[in-house]
Amino acid sequence: MAQGTHEFVDDPRNADIKIYVNGELKPRAEATVSVFDSGFILGDGVWEGLRVHAGRIAFLDQHLDRLYEGAKAIDMDIGLSRDDLSRALYRTLAANGMTEHAHIRLMVTRGIKRTPYQDPRMTIGPATIVIIPEYKNPKPETLTRGIRLFTVHVRRGAPDVQDPKLNSHSKLNCITACIQATKAGADEALMLDPHGFVATCNSTHFFIVRKGEVWTSSGMYCLGGITRANVLRMCRENGIPAFEKSFSLTDVYGADEAFVTGTFAGVAPVTEIDGRTISDARGPMVERLQNLYRELIARDVAARNLPRPN
């Protein structure tokens, strides 16, 4: 079964990873949280996906900005400073001997509840912090042959319902979109905004290429993607016209190329949308952006220092 850009190459080393749970490093089988945890009961928390390159976590500052801003928005105290959380991330990598080809899921929930109820005042302890590092690479064919999308009826909501800019644990909206796309035989879902314009995918950000220009949504109804922002930055730095704007499915179906972005796979081509062929294979703009993105990662990690130990 297709799994989109998050389909990965299995690595047997992941059976023996050590996972960080509230300051302790535990074997995979013992890394658990309480059934009273806010994340388990309610999806109350925020999270980040991180990539490791050359012993460094790429774009860590931007990811921590998003994490702490999200926590502040939902009035949640993470309980660790940015420096302490950075040290916890690198401590977890060191415990697993990971320096390359690794993906991290960093999760923070509001903590343990006195009883299963949504009111944050029912929380009786500090935030729960979990760091799961895995040896994880996208399948090579994802970056060359691309993925197929299907436009679903599930919309990206307005910010007064559940702000899509929050990278929260509450992902049912995206999950139902993913289910519909999967049932339609596609790899991921393409989602529209409340006005019928193209917004984003269920787990990645969406772009099209038209006549040498790169278009992505206005950003009003999607997560503030780190890779999305980096692609727009790369375009500006390399003289590629790039626009954040509202556009329709008609614009999409007539595009020369299409691609998605995300922390895990980076830049991945889209070859088919709603049964329409966009391109037979990876196009020249996508290939150029993939190369520029690899160069950007290399520059970022080369300039990044490891956090000082306590």
C-alpha positions as CSV (number, residue, x, y, z in Angstrom):
1,M,0.0,0.0,0.0
2,A,1.3,3.4,-0.9
3,Q,2.3,5.7,2.0
4,G,3.4,8.8,0.2
5,T,6.5,10.8,1.0
6,H,6.8,9.2,4.4
7,E,7.3,5.7,3.0
8,F,10.8,4.6,4.3
9,V,13.4,2.0,4.0
10,D,13.2,-0.4,6.9
11,D,16.3,-0.5,9.2
12,P,16.8,-3.4,11.7
13,R,18.7,-1.1,14.0
14,N,15.5,0.6,15.0
15,A,14.5,-2.4,17.1
16,D,17.2,-1.4,19.6
17,I,16.8,2.3,19.8
18,K,16.7,4.3,23.1
19,I,13.9,6.7,23.5
20,Y,13.8,9.8,25.7
21,V,10.8,9.9,28.0
22,N,10.8,12.8,30.5
23,G,14.6,12.8,31.0
24,E,15.1,9.0,30.9
25,L,16.5,7.0,28.0
26,K,14.5,3.8,27.7
27,P,14.6,0.8,25.3
28,R,11.9,0.9,22.7
29,A,9.7,-1.8,24.3
30,E,9.8,0.1,27.7
31,A,9.2,3.6,26.3
32,T,5.6,4.3,27.4
33,V,3.5,7.1,28.7
34,S,0.5,7.0,31.0
35,V,-3.1,6.4,29.8
36,F,-3.9,9.6,31.7
37,D,-1.5,11.6,29.5
38,S,-3.1,14.6,27.8
39,G,-1.7,13.6,24.5
40,F,-3.2,10.1,24.7
41,I,-6.6,11.3,26.0
42,L,-7.1,14.4,24.0
43,G,-4.3,15.0,21.5
44,D,-3.3,18.0,23.6
45,G,0.2,18.9,22.7
46,V,2.6,20.0,20.0
47,W,5.4,18.2,18.1
48,E,8.2,18.5,15.5
49,G,9.8,16.2,13.0
50,L,13.6,16.7,12.7
51,R,16.3,15.4,10.3
52,V,19.9,14.6,11.3
53,H,22.7,15.3,8.8
54,A,26.5,15.1,9.5
55,G,25.9,14.9,13.2
56,R,23.7,18.0,13.4
57,I,19.9,18.6,13.5
58,A,19.1,20.6,10.4
59,F,17.2,23.9,10.8
60,L,16.8,23.3,14.5
61,D,16.3,27.0,15.4
62,Q,13.3,27.2,13.1
63,H,11.8,24.0,14.4
64,L,12.2,25.1,18.0
65,D,10.7,28.5,17.1
66,R,7.6,26.7,15.8
67,L,7.4,24.4,18.8
68,Y,7.7,27.1,21.5
69,E,5.3,29.4,19.6
70,G,2.8,26.6,19.4
71,A,3.1,25.8,23.1
72,K,2.7,29.4,24.0
73,A,-0.4,29.7,21.8
74,I,-2.1,26.8,23.7
75,D,-0.9,28.1,27.0
76,M,1.4,25.1,27.7
77,D,4.6,25.3,29.6
78,I,7.2,22.9,28.0
79,G,9.2,23.0,31.2
80,L,12.6,23.1,29.5
81,S,14.5,26.0,28.0
82,R,15.4,25.9,24.4
83,D,19.0,25.1,25.3
84,D,18.0,22.3,27.7
85,L,15.7,20.8,25.0
86,S,18.5,21.0,22.5
87,R,20.8,19.2,24.9
88,A,18.1,16.5,25.4
89,L,17.9,16.0,21.6
90,Y,21.6,15.6,21.2
91,R,21.9,13.4,24.3
92,T,19.3,11.1,22.7
93,L,21.2,11.0,19.4
94,A,24.5,10.3,21.3
95,A,22.9,7.4,23.2
96,N,22.0,5.8,19.9
97,G,25.2,6.6,18.1
98,M,23.2,8.5,15.4
99,T,25.0,11.0,13.2
100,E,23.3,10.5,9.8
101,H,20.2,9.1,8.1
102,A,18.1,9.7,11.2
103,H,14.7,11.2,11.8
104,I,13.5,12.5,15.1
105,R,9.9,12.9,16.4
106,L,9.9,15.4,19.2
107,M,6.6,15.4,21.1
108,V,5.4,17.5,24.0
109,T,2.0,17.1,25.7
110,R,0.4,19.0,28.5
111,G,1.1,16.1,30.9
112,I,-0.8,13.7,33.2
113,K,-4.5,14.3,33.9
114,R,-6.2,13.8,37.3
115,T,-9.1,12.4,35.3
116,P,-9.9,12.0,31.6
117,Y,-11.3,15.5,30.9
118,Q,-10.3,18.3,28.5
119,D,-9.9,21.2,31.0
120,P,-6.2,22.0,31.3
121,R,-6.7,22.6,35.0
122,M,-7.1,18.9,35.4
123,T,-3.4,18.5,34.6
124,I,-1.5,17.4,37.7
125,G,2.1,17.3,36.6
126,P,4.6,18.8,34.2
127,A,4.6,18.5,30.4
128,T,5.4,15.1,29.0
129,I,8.4,15.2,26.6
130,V,9.2,12.3,24.3
131,I,12.0,12.1,21.7
132,I,11.9,9.2,19.3
133,P,15.0,8.9,17.0
134,E,15.0,6.4,14.2
135,Y,17.3,5.4,11.4
136,K,15.0,6.4,8.6
137,N,15.4,7.3,4.9
138,P,12.7,8.0,2.3
139,K,12.6,5.4,-0.4
140,P,14.8,6.6,-3.3
141,E,12.0,6.2,-5.9
142,T,9.9,8.8,-4.0
143,L,12.4,11.5,-5.0
144,T,12.6,10.5,-8.6
145,R,9.3,8.8,-9.7
146,G,7.2,10.9,-7.4
147,I,3.8,10.5,-5.8
148,R,0.1,10.6,-6.7
149,L,-2.4,13.0,-5.1
150,F,-6.2,12.9,-4.8
151,T,-8.3,16.0,-3.9
152,V,-10.4,15.1,-0.9
153,H,-13.7,16.6,0.4
154,V,-12.1,17.3,3.8
155,R,-11.1,21.0,3.9
156,R,-8.4,22.8,5.9
157,G,-10.4,24.6,8.6
158,A,-10.6,28.3,9.4
159,P,-8.4,29.5,12.2
160,D,-11.4,30.2,14.5
161,V,-12.3,26.4,14.4
162,Q,-8.9,24.8,14.7
163,D,-6.0,26.9,13.5
164,P,-4.1,24.8,10.9
165,K,-0.9,26.8,11.8
166,L,-0.7,24.8,15.1
167,N,1.4,21.7,14.8
168,S,-0.7,20.0,17.3
169,H,-1.2,16.3,18.2
170,S,-4.9,16.7,17.1
171,K,-4.5,15.5,13.5
172,L,-7.9,13.9,12.9
173,N,-8.7,16.4,10.1
174,C,-5.5,15.3,8.2
175,I,-6.1,11.6,9.0
176,T,-9.6,11.6,7.5
177,A,-8.1,13.3,4.4
178,C,-5.4,10.7,4.2
179,I,-8.0,7.9,4.5
180,Q,-10.0,9.2,1.6
181,A,-7.0,9.6,-0.6
182,T,-5.8,6.1,0.2
183,K,-9.2,4.6,-0.5
184,A,-9.1,6.4,-3.9
185,G,-5.7,4.7,-4.6
186,A,-3.5,7.8,-4.2
187,D,-0.5,8.3,-2.0
188,E,-1.5,11.5,-0.2
189,A,-4.4,13.9,0.0
190,L,-4.6,17.3,-1.6
191,M,-6.7,19.6,0.6
192,L,-8.6,22.8,-0.3
193,D,-9.2,25.8,1.9
194,P,-12.7,26.9,3.0
195,H,-13.0,29.0,-0.2
196,G,-12.2,26.2,-2.6
197,F,-8.6,27.2,-3.4
198,V,-5.7,24.8,-3.0
199,A,-4.3,24.8,0.5
200,T,-1.9,21.9,1.3
201,C,-1.6,18.1,1.6
202,N,-2.4,16.0,4.6
203,S,1.2,15.7,5.7
204,T,3.2,17.9,3.3
205,H,3.1,21.3,1.6
206,F,2.1,21.6,-2.1
207,F,3.7,23.5,-4.9
208,I,3.1,23.8,-8.7
209,V,5.4,25.1,-11.5
210,R,3.8,27.1,-14.3
211,K,5.9,28.7,-17.0
212,G,9.0,28.9,-14.9
213,E,7.2,30.2,-11.8
214,V,6.8,28.4,-8.5
215,W,3.4,28.8,-6.8
216,T,2.3,27.7,-3.4
217,S,-0.8,28.5,-1.4
218,S,-1.3,31.8,0.4
219,G,-0.3,30.0,3.6
220,M,-3.4,31.2,5.4
221,Y,-4.8,27.7,5.9
222,C,-1.7,25.6,6.3
223,L,1.0,24.9,8.8
224,G,4.0,27.2,8.7
225,G,6.2,24.6,7.1
226,I,10.0,24.8,7.7
227,T,10.8,23.1,4.4
228,R,8.2,25.2,2.6
229,A,9.8,28.4,3.9
230,N,13.2,27.1,2.9
231,V,12.1,26.4,-0.7
232,L,10.7,29.9,-1.0
233,R,14.0,31.3,0.4
234,M,16.0,29.2,-2.1
235,C,13.9,30.5,-5.0
236,R,14.5,34.1,-3.9
237,E,18.2,33.5,-3.6
238,N,18.5,31.8,-7.0
239,G,16.4,34.1,-9.1
240,I,13.4,31.7,-9.4
241,P,10.1,33.6,-9.4
242,A,8.1,32.2,-6.5
243,F,4.6,33.3,-5.3
244,E,2.4,32.6,-2.3
245,K,-1.1,33.0,-3.7
246,S,-4.6,31.6,-4.0
247,F,-5.0,29.3,-7.0
248,S,-7.5,26.7,-8.1
249,L,-7.5,23.1,-9.2
250,T,-7.7,24.3,-12.8
251,D,-4.3,25.9,-12.3
252,V,-3.0,22.7,-10.8
253,Y,-4.2,20.5,-13.7
254,G,-2.5,22.7,-16.2
255,A,0.8,22.9,-14.3
256,D,4.1,21.9,-15.9
257,E,5.3,20.3,-12.7
258,A,4.2,19.8,-9.1
259,F,5.9,18.8,-5.9
260,V,5.5,18.6,-2.2
261,T,7.8,19.5,0.6
262,G,8.4,18.2,4.1
263,T,11.1,17.6,6.7
264,F,11.4,13.9,6.1
265,A,11.7,13.7,2.3
266,G,12.6,17.3,1.5
267,V,11.4,18.0,-2.1
268,A,9.5,15.2,-3.8
269,P,7.8,15.4,-7.3
270,V,4.1,14.9,-7.8
271,T,3.4,13.2,-11.1
272,E,-0.4,12.6,-11.0
273,I,-3.3,14.5,-9.4
274,D,-6.9,13.2,-9.5
275,G,-6.0,10.8,-12.3
276,R,-4.5,13.6,-14.4
277,T,-0.8,13.2,-15.4
278,I,1.1,16.3,-14.5
279,S,4.5,15.0,-15.7
280,D,5.8,11.6,-16.6
281,A,8.7,11.9,-14.2
282,R,10.6,14.4,-12.1
283,G,10.8,17.7,-14.0
284,P,13.8,20.0,-14.3
285,M,12.6,22.6,-11.7
286,V,12.0,19.9,-9.1
287,E,15.4,18.4,-9.8
288,R,17.0,21.8,-9.5
289,L,15.2,22.5,-6.2
290,Q,16.2,19.2,-4.8
291,N,19.9,20.0,-5.5
292,L,19.5,23.5,-4.0
293,Y,17.9,22.0,-0.9
294,R,20.7,19.5,-0.3
295,E,23.1,22.4,-0.6
296,L,21.1,24.5,1.9
297,I,21.1,21.6,4.4
298,A,24.8,21.2,4.1
299,R,25.4,24.9,4.7
300,D,23.0,24.9,7.7
301,V,24.6,22.0,9.5
302,A,28.1,23.1,8.7
303,A,27.4,26.4,10.6
304,R,25.7,24.7,13.5
305,N,27.5,24.1,16.8
306,L,26.6,21.3,19.2
307,P,25.0,22.6,22.4
308,R,27.3,22.9,25.4
309,P,26.8,20.3,28.1
310,N,25.4,21.3,31.4
